[in-house]
Amino acid sequence: MNKASKRWDMLRHSVLERTRREVIEPFGPLYLIFLGTSVFYLIGLGQLSLAQKPTEYSVLAAISIIAIATAGLALPFLTGAVLTLRAADRKLERLQCG
């Protein structure tokens, strides 16, 4: 098999770099959203588990319970998105290097 020309290698590299800029980098904040949601959920879950059970609940307690439950429901979806994004990024890295 013939070796690829320099022009072909440059074109391939530029296409992969542009793909990374337009597909992977816009989803970069997803990592921070995942981290923030995870921390919020773990802190909230710990607070609910370790806190004394009040005799009556307030509106603020109900809002925090709903927020913690929403974060818990969002975590599996965010985990899947982050893992997919990381896998695509690694695949692009391997294509660029090899």
C-alpha positions in Angstrom: 0.0 0.0 0.0 1.3 3.5 -0.9 2.2 5.9 1.8 -0.3 8.9 2.1 0.9 12.1 0.7 1.7 15.1 2.8 -1.3 17.0 1.5 -3.6 14.2 2.4 -2.2 14.1 5.9 -2.6 17.8 6.3 -6.2 17.6 5.1 -7.0 14.7 7.4 -5.4 16.5 10.3 -7.4 19.8 9.6 -10.7 17.9 9.2 -10.2 16.0 12.5 -9.2 19.3 14.3 -12.2 21.1 12.9 -14.5 18.2 14.0 -13.1 18.5 17.5 -13.6 22.2 17.6 -17.2 22.0 16.3 -18.4 18.8 18.0 -16.4 18.1 21.1 -15.5 21.6 22.5 -19.1 23.0 22.6 -20.0 20.3 24.9 -17.1 21.0 27.3 -19.3 22.7 29.9 -21.1 19.3 30.2 -18.2 18.1 32.4 -18.7 21.0 34.9 -22.5 20.5 34.9 -21.9 16.8 35.7 -19.5 17.7 38.4 -21.8 20.3 39.9 -24.8 18.0 39.8 -22.9 15.2 41.4 -21.6 17.4 44.2 -25.0 18.9 44.8 -26.7 15.5 44.9 -24.1 14.0 47.3 -24.2 16.9 49.7 -28.0 17.0 49.6 -28.2 13.3 50.1 -25.8 13.5 53.0 -27.7 16.4 54.5 -31.0 14.5 54.3 -29.5 11.3 55.7 -27.6 12.9 58.6 -30.0 15.7 59.5 -32.5 15.5 62.3 -36.0 14.7 61.1 -38.1 17.8 61.9 -41.6 17.3 63.1 -43.0 19.6 60.3 -41.6 20.3 56.9 -41.3 23.8 55.5 -41.6 25.0 51.9 -37.8 25.4 51.8 -37.3 21.8 52.9 -39.8 20.6 50.2 -38.0 22.7 47.5 -34.6 21.3 48.6 -35.9 17.7 48.5 -37.3 18.2 45.0 -34.1 19.7 43.8 -32.0 16.8 45.3 -34.4 14.3 43.7 -34.1 16.1 40.3 -30.3 16.1 40.5 -30.5 12.3 41.3 -32.7 11.7 38.3 -30.4 13.8 36.0 -27.2 12.0 37.0 -27.7 8.8 34.9 -28.4 10.9 31.8 -25.4 13.2 32.5 -23.2 10.2 33.1 -24.1 8.7 29.8 -23.5 12.0 28.0 -20.2 12.5 29.6 -19.0 9.0 28.9 -20.1 9.3 25.3 -18.4 12.6 24.9 -15.2 11.3 26.4 -15.2 8.2 24.2 -15.7 10.3 21.1 -12.9 12.6 22.2 -10.5 9.7 22.7 -11.5 8.2 19.3 -10.7 11.6 17.6 -7.4 11.7 19.5 -6.4 8.3 18.2 -7.4 9.1 14.7 -5.4 12.3 14.8 -2.3 10.6 16.1 -2.5 7.5 14.0 
